[in-house]
């Protein structure tokens, strides 16, 4: 249903039958990974004017991977991650790669 690079790729679906007989398929809840369980591969120091999509493009080669940075830094509001210059953002492997690598390794 979703591309392998999507945050929803591994989220299971559920099917429900509505009162009128229609069947609706939807995603189950996505549980966020614990940042300390993600393998750190670096950090980014926020500069004035930085945007999360541009940081993701530079670090992951894909601006749509900005959600990985949000997950790694416990961001409920991703725009806040770049609001203050000088903030250090953790850059991590994806959760599935972190699990395979033993997770939680310090940033390089």
Secondary structure, 3 states (H helix, E strand, C coil): CCCCCCCCCCCCEEEEECCCCCEEEEECCCCCCCHHHCCEEEEEECCCCCCHHHHHHHHHCCHHHHHHHHHHCCCCCHHHHHCCCCCEEEEECCHHHHHHHCCCCCCC
